[in-house]
Amino acid sequence: MAIRGPVETKINTIQKAGIVADVPNLTINAYVTKTDKTMKLFDRYQRFSFAGRYWKVTAPDSISTPGILEFTAEEDYDCNHDELIVEITNPNPPVEES
């Protein structure tokens, strides 16, 4: 797995009726080997944790690059830990030479 981001440099804010709220602003792009398991784990709207934050897959792309599942995920403030399908602790494990 390879992960890039977040790259945002500002926080988007909404203000209505005197209430100010920040919207999830961080996004990451990830690349994983395309398998039946990763297609289910990183399907659209699936939630996962990485780097101390919760994320929701917003745009999976399984057709652009053969054998690779690319997806974009956005920071998810509404995530309940019980909804997590996977927790990514080491997205780039060391490669062992044979």
DSSP file (Angstrom, degrees, kcal/mol; ACC not computed):
  #  RESIDUE AA STRUCTURE BP1 BP2  ACC     N-H-->O    O-->H-N    N-H-->O    O-->H-N    TCO  KAPPA ALPHA  PHI   PSI    X-CA   Y-CA   Z-CA
    1    1 A M              0   0    0      0, 0.0     2,-0.4     0, 0.0    31,-0.2   0.000 360.0 360.0 360.0 138.8    0.0    0.0    0.0
    2    2 A A  E     -A   31   0A   0     29,-2.2    29,-2.4    90,-0.1     2,-0.4  -0.996 360.0-167.1-126.0 134.4    1.2    3.5   -0.8
    3    3 A I  E     -A   30   0A   0     -2,-0.4     2,-0.4    27,-0.2    27,-0.2  -0.973   3.6-170.0-125.4 135.5   -0.5    6.6    0.7
    4    4 A R  E     -A   29   0A   0     25,-3.1    25,-2.7    -2,-0.4     3,-0.2  -0.985  33.9 -37.3-123.3 133.0   -0.1   10.2   -0.4
    5    5 A G        -     0   0    0     -2,-0.4    23,-0.2     1,-0.3     2,-0.1  -0.642  14.2-141.1 121.4-176.1   -1.4   13.2    1.5
    6    6 A P        +     0   0    0      0, 0.0    -1,-0.3     0, 0.0    22,-0.1   0.603  44.5 163.8 -73.2 153.8   -2.9   15.1    3.1
    7    7 A V        +     0   0    0     20,-0.5    21,-0.1    -3,-0.2    19,-0.1   0.396  28.9 122.7-118.1  -1.0   -2.0   18.0    1.0
    8    8 A E        -     0   0    0     19,-0.2     3,-0.1     1,-0.1    18,-0.0  -0.312  38.8-169.0 -66.8 148.2   -4.6   20.6    2.0
    9    9 A T        +     0   0    0      1,-0.1     2,-0.3    17,-0.0    -1,-0.1   0.343  64.9  39.7-119.4   3.2   -3.3   23.9    3.3
   10   10 A K  S    S-     0   0    0     15,-0.1     2,-0.5     2,-0.0    -1,-0.1  -0.972  72.8-119.6-148.1 162.6   -6.5   25.5    4.7
   11   11 A I        -     0   0    0     -2,-0.3     2,-0.3    -3,-0.1    14,-0.0  -0.914  26.2-136.0-105.4 126.1   -9.6   24.5    6.6
   12   12 A N        -     0   0    0     -2,-0.5    11,-2.2    11,-0.4     2,-0.4  -0.637  24.9-164.1 -79.9 137.9  -13.0   25.1    4.9
   13   13 A T  E     -F   22   0B   0     -2,-0.3     2,-0.4     9,-0.2     9,-0.2  -0.948  12.2-157.4-127.8 143.8  -15.6   26.7    7.2
   14   14 A I  E     -F   21   0B   0      7,-3.1     7,-2.8    -2,-0.4     2,-0.4  -0.960   8.1-169.4-118.0 137.9  -19.4   27.1    7.0
   15   15 A Q  E     +F   20   0B   0     -2,-0.4     2,-0.3     5,-0.2     5,-0.2  -0.981  15.3 157.6-131.1 123.1  -21.3   29.7    8.9
   16   16 A K  E >   -F   19   0B   0      3,-2.2     3,-2.5    -2,-0.4    -2,-0.0  -0.993  68.6  -8.5-143.0 134.5  -25.1   29.8    9.2
   17   17 A A  T 3  S-     0   0    0     -2,-0.3     3,-0.1     1,-0.3    -1,-0.1   0.839 129.2 -52.5  49.9  40.8  -27.4   31.4   11.7
   18   18 A G  T 3  S+     0   0    0      1,-0.2     2,-0.5     0, 0.0    -1,-0.3   0.514 112.5 119.8  78.0   4.1  -24.4   32.3   13.9
   19   19 A I  E <   -F   16   0B   0     -3,-2.5    -3,-2.2     2,-0.0     2,-0.5  -0.898  45.9-162.0-105.5 128.7  -23.0   28.7   14.0
   20   20 A V  E     +F   15   0B   0     -2,-0.5     2,-0.4    -5,-0.2    -5,-0.2  -0.924  13.0 175.0-111.7 132.2  -19.6   28.2   12.6
   21   21 A A  E     -F   14   0B   0     -7,-2.8    -7,-3.1    -2,-0.5     2,-0.3  -0.999  25.3-135.7-138.8 139.5  -18.4   24.7   11.7
   22   22 A D  E     -F   13   0B   0     -2,-0.4    -9,-0.2    -9,-0.2   -11,-0.0  -0.696  22.7-141.5 -85.6 144.9  -15.3   23.3   10.0
   23   23 A V        -     0   0    0    -11,-2.2   -11,-0.4    -2,-0.3     2,-0.0  -0.800  35.8 -85.5-103.6 150.5  -15.9   20.7    7.3
   24   24 A P        +     0   0    0      0, 0.0    -1,-0.1     0, 0.0    52,-0.0  -0.329  55.3 170.0 -53.7 125.4  -13.6   17.6    6.9
   25   25 A N        +     0   0    0     49,-0.0     2,-0.3   -17,-0.0   -15,-0.1   0.642  36.6  93.4-118.4 -18.2  -10.9   19.0    4.8
   26   26 A L        -     0   0    0    -20,-0.1    49,-2.7   -19,-0.1     2,-0.3  -0.597  47.0-179.7 -84.9 140.0   -8.1   16.4    4.7
   27   27 A T  E     - B   0  74A   0     -2,-0.3   -20,-0.5    47,-0.2     2,-0.3  -0.963   7.8-164.7-131.6 152.4   -7.9   13.9    1.8
   28   28 A I  E     - B   0  73A   0     45,-2.4    45,-2.4    -2,-0.3     2,-0.4  -0.960  11.5-144.3-131.2 153.1   -5.5   11.1    1.0
   29   29 A N  E     -AB   4  72A   0    -25,-2.7   -25,-3.1    -2,-0.3     2,-0.3  -0.960  23.5-173.7-113.8 136.8   -4.9    9.1   -2.1
   30   30 A A  E     -AB   3  71A   0     41,-2.7    41,-2.3    -2,-0.4     2,-0.4  -0.951  16.3-158.1-134.3 152.2   -3.9    5.5   -1.7
   31   31 A Y  E     +AB   2  70A   0    -29,-2.4   -29,-2.2    -2,-0.3     2,-0.3  -0.997  19.8 167.3-129.3 126.5   -2.8    2.6   -4.0
   32   32 A V  E     - B   0  69A   0     37,-2.4    37,-3.2    -2,-0.4     2,-0.2  -0.935  45.6 -88.3-133.7 158.5   -3.2   -1.0   -3.1
   33   33 A T  E     - B   0  68A   0     -2,-0.3     2,-0.7    35,-0.2    35,-0.3  -0.481  50.0-116.1 -63.3 133.4   -3.0   -4.3   -4.9
   34   34 A K        +     0   0    0     33,-2.6     2,-0.3    -2,-0.2    -1,-0.1  -0.651  55.3 143.3 -80.7 113.2   -6.4   -5.1   -6.4
   35   35 A T     >  -     0   0    0     -2,-0.7     4,-2.2     1,-0.1     5,-0.2  -0.868  65.5-100.3-135.8 170.6   -7.8   -8.3   -4.9
   36   36 A D  H  > S+     0   0    0     -2,-0.3     4,-1.5     1,-0.2     5,-0.2   0.905 124.0  51.6 -58.8 -39.8  -11.3   -9.3   -3.9
   37   37 A K  H  > S+     0   0    0      1,-0.2     4,-2.7     2,-0.2     3,-0.3   0.940 111.5  43.8 -64.8 -48.1  -10.4   -8.5   -0.3
   38   38 A T  H  > S+     0   0    0      1,-0.2     4,-2.3     2,-0.2    -1,-0.2   0.833 108.4  59.2 -69.3 -29.9   -9.1   -5.0   -1.0
   39   39 A M  H  < S+     0   0    0     -4,-2.2    -1,-0.2     2,-0.2    -2,-0.2   0.875 113.1  39.3 -63.4 -35.6  -12.1   -4.3   -3.3
   40   40 A K  H >< S+     0   0    0     -4,-1.5     3,-1.1    -3,-0.3    -2,-0.2   0.899 115.7  50.7 -78.5 -43.1  -14.4   -4.9   -0.3
   41   41 A L  H 3< S+     0   0    0     -4,-2.7    -2,-0.2     1,-0.3    -3,-0.2   0.860 120.7  33.6 -63.9 -36.3  -12.3   -3.2    2.3
   42   42 A F  T 3< S+     0   0    0     -4,-2.3    -1,-0.3    -5,-0.2    -2,-0.1  -0.132  85.0 135.4-117.3  36.8  -11.9    0.0    0.3
   43   43 A D  S X  S-     0   0    0     -3,-1.1     3,-2.0     1,-0.2    14,-0.3  -0.349  71.9 -64.9 -73.8 164.1  -15.2    0.2   -1.5
   44   44 A R  T 3  S+     0   0    0      1,-0.3    14,-0.2    14,-0.1    -1,-0.2  -0.252 122.3  11.0 -56.0 135.8  -17.0    3.5   -1.6
   45   45 A Y  T 3  S+     0   0    0     12,-3.0    -1,-0.3     1,-0.3     2,-0.1   0.389  90.0 139.2  74.5   2.1  -18.2    4.8    1.8
   46   46 A Q    <   -     0   0    0     -3,-2.0    11,-2.7    11,-0.1     2,-0.3  -0.495  44.4-138.8 -72.0 147.3  -16.1    2.2    3.7
   47   47 A R  E     +C   56   0A   0     36,-0.4    38,-1.9     9,-0.2    39,-0.8  -0.829  28.0 161.5-111.7 146.7  -14.4    3.6    6.8
   48   48 A F  E     -Cd  55  86A   0      7,-2.0     7,-3.0    -2,-0.3     2,-0.4  -0.963  30.5-120.5-151.8 166.6  -10.9    2.9    8.1
   49   49 A S  E     +Cd  54  87A   0     37,-1.6    39,-3.0    -2,-0.3     2,-0.3  -0.904  31.8 161.3-115.5 146.8   -8.4    4.5   10.5
   50   50 A F  E >   +Cd  53  88A   0      3,-2.3     3,-1.5    -2,-0.4    39,-0.1  -0.926  64.1   2.0-161.0 134.5   -4.9    5.6    9.7
   51   51 A A  T 3  S-     0   0    0     37,-0.6     3,-0.1    -2,-0.3    38,-0.1   0.838 128.3 -55.3  56.6  38.3   -2.4    7.9   11.3
   52   52 A G  T 3  S+     0   0    0      1,-0.2     2,-0.3     0, 0.0    -1,-0.3   0.623 119.3  96.9  75.5  12.2   -4.7    8.6   14.3
   53   53 A R  E <  S-C   50   0A   0     -3,-1.5    -3,-2.3    22,-0.0     2,-0.4  -0.891  70.6-121.1-130.0 160.5   -7.6    9.8   12.1
   54   54 A Y  E     -C   49   0A   0     -2,-0.3    22,-2.9    22,-0.2     2,-0.3  -0.838  30.8-169.8-102.2 142.9  -10.7    8.3   10.7
   55   55 A W  E     -CE  48  75A   0     -7,-3.0    -7,-2.0    -2,-0.4     2,-0.4  -0.918  14.8-152.3-132.7 153.7  -11.3    8.2    6.9
   56   56 A K  E     -CE  47  74A   0     18,-2.2    18,-2.4    -2,-0.3     2,-0.3  -0.997  26.4-121.0-128.4 128.3  -14.1    7.4    4.5
   57   57 A V  E     + E   0  73A   0    -11,-2.7   -12,-3.0    -2,-0.4    16,-0.3  -0.506  36.4 169.0 -67.3 126.1  -13.5    6.2    1.0
   58   58 A T  E     +     0   0A   0     14,-2.9    15,-0.2    -2,-0.3    -1,-0.2   0.688  66.2  21.9-111.4 -27.4  -15.1    8.6   -1.5
   59   59 A A  E     - E   0  72A   0     13,-1.7    13,-1.1   -16,-0.1     2,-0.3  -0.661  63.7-175.1-148.6  87.6  -13.8    7.6   -4.9
   60   60 A P  E     - E   0  71A   0      0, 0.0     2,-0.4     0, 0.0    11,-0.3  -0.614   5.8-166.0 -80.6 144.2  -12.4    4.1   -5.6
   61   61 A D  E     + E   0  70A   0      9,-3.5     9,-2.4    -2,-0.3     4,-0.2  -0.909  21.1 159.4-133.0 104.7  -10.9    3.5   -9.0
   62   62 A S  S    S+     0   0    0     -2,-0.4     5,-0.2     7,-0.2     6,-0.1   0.337  70.0  54.3-105.7   5.8  -10.4   -0.1   -9.9
   63   63 A I  S    S+     0   0    0      7,-0.1    -1,-0.1     3,-0.1     6,-0.1   0.656  85.6  72.3-115.6 -17.9  -10.2    0.2  -13.7
   64   64 A S  S    S+     0   0    0      1,-0.2    -2,-0.1     6,-0.1     5,-0.1   0.897 106.0  30.3 -69.8 -40.4   -7.5    2.8  -14.6
   65   65 A T  S >  S-     0   0    0      3,-0.5     3,-2.1    -4,-0.2    -1,-0.2  -0.966  89.4-120.4-124.2 116.7   -4.5    0.7  -13.7
   66   66 A P  T 3  S+     0   0    0      0, 0.0    -3,-0.1     0, 0.0     3,-0.1  -0.286  96.7   9.0 -56.5 131.1   -4.6   -3.1  -14.1
   67   67 A G  T 3  S+     0   0    0     -5,-0.2   -33,-2.6     1,-0.2     2,-0.4   0.390 110.9  98.1  83.2  -3.5   -4.0   -4.9  -10.8
   68   68 A I  E <   -B   33   0A   0     -3,-2.1     2,-0.6   -35,-0.3    -3,-0.5  -0.959  56.8-155.8-122.9 134.8   -4.1   -1.7   -8.7
   69   69 A L  E     -B   32   0A   0    -37,-3.2   -37,-2.4    -2,-0.4     2,-0.4  -0.947  17.0-171.1-104.6 116.9   -7.0   -0.2   -6.7
   70   70 A E  E     +BE  31  61A   0     -9,-2.4    -9,-3.5    -2,-0.6     2,-0.3  -0.884  10.2 172.6-105.1 138.5   -6.6    3.5   -6.3
   71   71 A F  E     -BE  30  60A   0    -41,-2.3   -41,-2.7    -2,-0.4     2,-0.4  -0.998  27.4-141.3-146.4 153.8   -8.9    5.4   -4.0
   72   72 A T  E     -BE  29  59A   0    -13,-1.1   -14,-2.9    -2,-0.3   -13,-1.7  -0.915  22.4-171.6-107.7 138.1   -9.4    8.8   -2.5
   73   73 A A  E     -BE  28  57A   0    -45,-2.4   -45,-2.4    -2,-0.4     2,-0.3  -0.971   8.4-150.0-130.2 146.2  -10.5    9.1    1.1
   74   74 A E  E     -BE  27  56A   0    -18,-2.4   -18,-2.2    -2,-0.4   -47,-0.2  -0.878  34.5 -90.5-116.4 150.8  -11.6   12.1    3.1
   75   75 A E  E     - E   0  55A   0    -49,-2.7     2,-0.5    -2,-0.3   -20,-0.3  -0.283  41.9-152.4 -55.9 136.9  -11.3   12.8    6.8
   76   76 A D    >   +     0   0    0    -22,-2.9     3,-0.6     1,-0.1   -22,-0.2  -0.923  23.1 175.2-125.4 107.0  -14.4   11.5    8.6
   77   77 A Y  T 3  S+     0   0    0     -2,-0.5    -1,-0.1     1,-0.2   -22,-0.1   0.662  79.7  59.9 -82.2 -16.8  -15.5   13.2   11.9
   78   78 A D  T 3  S+     0   0    0      2,-0.1    -1,-0.2   -24,-0.0     2,-0.2   0.384  75.4 126.7 -92.8   4.0  -18.7   11.1   12.2
   79   79 A C    <   -     0   0    0     -3,-0.6     2,-0.4   -31,-0.1   -25,-0.0  -0.419  47.1-152.7 -72.9 133.3  -17.0    7.7   12.3
   80   80 A N    >   -     0   0    0     -2,-0.2     3,-2.5     1,-0.1     4,-0.4  -0.866  22.6-126.8 -98.2 135.8  -17.8    5.4   15.2
   81   81 A H  G >  S+     0   0    0     -2,-0.4     3,-1.2     1,-0.3    -1,-0.1   0.799 109.5  63.2 -55.7 -28.5  -15.0    3.0   16.0
   82   82 A D  G 3  S+     0   0    0      1,-0.2    -1,-0.3     3,-0.0    -3,-0.0   0.705  96.8  58.7 -68.5 -18.7  -17.6    0.1   15.7
   83   83 A E  G <  S+     0   0    0     -3,-2.5   -36,-0.4   -37,-0.0    -1,-0.2   0.549  80.0 114.0 -86.8  -7.9  -18.1    1.0   12.0
   84   84 A L    <   -     0   0    0     -3,-1.2   -36,-0.2    -4,-0.4     3,-0.1  -0.391  41.8-175.3 -68.8 136.8  -14.4    0.5   11.1
   85   85 A I  S    S+     0   0    0    -38,-1.9     2,-0.3     1,-0.3   -37,-0.2   0.777  71.6   9.6 -95.5 -36.5  -13.6   -2.3    8.7
   86   86 A V  E     -d   48   0A   0    -39,-0.8   -37,-1.6   -45,-0.1     2,-0.5  -0.997  56.0-150.6-146.4 147.0   -9.8   -2.0    8.9
   87   87 A E  E     -d   49   0A   0     -2,-0.3     2,-0.8   -39,-0.2   -37,-0.2  -0.984  18.2-148.5-117.0 121.4   -7.2   -0.1   10.8
   88   88 A I  E     +d   50   0A   0    -39,-3.0   -37,-0.6    -2,-0.5    -2,-0.0  -0.797  27.8 162.4 -93.2 113.3   -4.0    0.6    8.9
   89   89 A T  S    S+     0   0    0     -2,-0.8    -1,-0.2     1,-0.2   -39,-0.0   0.767  75.4  17.8-101.4 -31.6   -1.1    0.6   11.2
   90   90 A N        +     0   0    0      1,-0.1    -1,-0.2   -40,-0.0   -40,-0.0  -0.736  61.1 175.4-142.4  89.9    1.8    0.2    8.7
   91   91 A P  S    S+     0   0    0      0, 0.0    -1,-0.1     0, 0.0    -2,-0.0   0.734  81.3  41.6 -70.4 -19.9    0.9    1.1    5.1
   92   92 A N  S    S-     0   0    0    -90,-0.1     3,-0.1     3,-0.0   -90,-0.1  -0.605  77.5-174.0-127.8  71.4    4.4    0.6    3.9
   93   93 A P        -     0   0    0      0, 0.0    -3,-0.0     0, 0.0     2,-0.0  -0.299  38.9 -91.5 -64.7 151.0    6.0   -2.4    5.5
   94   94 A P        -     0   0    0      0, 0.0     2,-0.5     0, 0.0     0, 0.0  -0.321  39.1-119.4 -63.2 144.3    9.7   -3.0    4.8
   95   95 A V        -     0   0    0     -3,-0.1     2,-0.5     1,-0.0    -3,-0.0  -0.742  23.1-140.3 -87.3 125.8   10.4   -5.2    1.8
   96   96 A E        -     0   0    0     -2,-0.5     2,-0.3     2,-0.0    -1,-0.0  -0.741  13.1-134.9 -89.0 129.6   12.3   -8.3    2.7
   97   97 A E              0   0    0     -2,-0.5    -1,-0.0     1,-0.1     0, 0.0  -0.610 360.0 360.0 -82.9 142.7   15.0   -9.3    0.3
   98   98 A S              0   0    0     -2,-0.3    -1,-0.1     0, 0.0    -2,-0.0   0.430 360.0 360.0-104.6 360.0   15.1  -13.0   -0.7
